[in-house]
Amino acid sequence: MGFENWTWFILAFLSAFFAALVTIFGKIGLKTVDSTVAAGVRAVIMALTMIGIIMLLGKSSQITELSRRDMLFIVLSGVSGALSWVFYFAALKLTEASRVATIDRTSILFIIVLSYLVLGEEVSLKTVIAGVLVFLGTLILLL
C-alpha cells in the first residue's frame, strides 16, 4: 500500500482540501444562524449533491443491490456523520475555526484505536508514534 498508485493519495488530499473549505465556509455561514439549523441545511445540500453525483455517474441502480448489512453500516455511518457535524458546527459557532479543526482532526486517534478493536487492523510502532505526535501536535496548537 505504497505510492505506486497515487489515486488514493490524490483523493485523500482533495478530501482534506474540501474539508478545510467546509470549516471556512461553515464559520462564515454561522455568523447569524443556529448551528443545528446550519448542520441540517448542510446535510440536505450534501444529500442533493450526492444524488446528483450518483445519477451523473449512472450508479443509481446499485442502490437496490445493497444488502441489509450494507445498509445498516451505511446508516450508522450517516448517523455518526450527522452527529459529528452537529457538534462540529456547535463548536465552530463558539470559537475560532482553527481551534475546532485542530480538535476535530484528532479523530485519527479514535480511528487508530477503533480500527484495531473493531476491524482487526494491525497497529505498528510507526502508527503508535504517529498517533503520539498527532496528540502532542494538537496540544501544542491549542496552547
N, C-alpha and C positions, 0 to 999 in steps of 0.2 A: 504494500500500500504506500508506495513512494510517490515520486513526482513524475513517473513515466507517463501517466495520463493526467494532465493538468486540468481536465474538465472539472473535477470535483473541487479543486482549489479555486478556480475562477468562479464557480457557482457560489462557493462559501464566501469568497471575498465580496461578490455582488450582494449576497445576503447581508453581510456586515455593513456594507455601504448603505443599503436601503434601510436597515435597522437604525442606522445613525440618522437618516432623514426622518424616520418615524419620530424619533426623540425631538429633533429640532422643530419639525412642523407641529408636532403634538404640543410642545411647550408654548409655541406661538398661539396655537388654537385654543389653549386652555385659559387664556387671559380672562375671559368673561363667561366661560362655560363650565358647568359642573363636570367633574372628572368622570363620573359614571356615565353621564349622557354622552360625553365625548368618546369614551371607550365603546359605547353601544353603537354610535353613528359610525365609528371606525370599523366595527365588526360588520355592519351592513355593507359598507363600501368594499371591504375585503371580500365578502361573500359574492357581491355582484361582479367584482373584478375576477374572482376565481371561476365563476360560472362562465364569464366571457372567455377566459383563457381555455377552459375545458372544451367549450364549443368551438373555439378557433382552432384548437389542435385536433378536433374530431374525436375526442375521447369520452363523450357523454355516454356511449353505450356501456362503458366499463363500470358505470355506477351500479347498474343492475347485477353485475357479476361479483360484487363484494359479498364475502361470507359474513355470517353473524359475528365471528371473531374479529374479522377486519373492521366491521362497523363498530364493535364495542371499543376497540382501541383507538379508532379514529374519533369517536365521540368523546372518549376520555381525554384524548389529546386536545380536542376542541374546547372542552370544559376547562382543562388546565390552562390553555392559552387565554381563554376569556378571563379567568380569574387572575392570571398573570398581568394582563393588561388593565384590569380594574385597579389592581394595586399599584401598577406602574404609573398610570395616569394620576392616581390619587397622590402618589409621592411627588410626581412631576409638578403637580399644582402647588405643592408646598415648599419646594426648594429648587436649587439650580439643576439644570439638565445634566451637567457633568457629574454631579454627586449621585443622582439617581441611576444614571447609566453605569457608573462605576460599580455600585452595589448589584445592579441587575446582571452585570457580566460575571459576577461570582457564581452564576448558575452553572458554570463549568465545573465548579467544585461538587455541586449536587449531582451533576451528570456523571462525573467520575465515580462517585460512590454508588449511585443508583445503577449505573451500567455494570458495575461489578456485582452488586447484590441481586438485581433483577434480571439482567441479561447474561450474566455469567462471563462478562468480558474480563480479560486479564488486565491487571494494573501493574505496570512495570515501575521500576525505580525511577526511570525518566519521567513517567506520568506523575508519580508522587512528588518529585522535586518540582516539576512544573506547577502542580497544584499549590504547593507551599509558596512558590514565587508569586502566583496569582493572588493568593491570600495576602502576602506581605505587600505586594504592589497595591492592592486595594487599601490596606491600612495606610500606606504612605500617601496615596492620593487623597484620602479623606482627612488626613491631619492638617 
